[in-house]
């Protein structure tokens, strides 16, 4: 696992864009549960940094497609899946597994 950020850098329902090993990721905090996903919508590549986090999902800012942060599945178009990465919180440090 690779160190990604301090948990305090990502407020609840907040996001933080990072690049780990050359890969653009988005870190998301949902009430103290942390997620990591590609920072690009699988539909047309729109940056997810402007997406809205709500009810365990993140929506694409371009077309509003909603992606489940636990599974990556898209509620609006099942053919699209957002790539997720395992996270681990060690104290205040957030780590991400990039495979």
Secondary structure, DSSP 8 states (H G I E B T S, - for coil): -EEEEEGGGS-TT-EEEEEETTEEEEEEEETTEEEEEESS-TTT---GGG-EEETTEEE-TTT--EEETTT-BBSS-TT-B--EE-EEEETTEEEE---
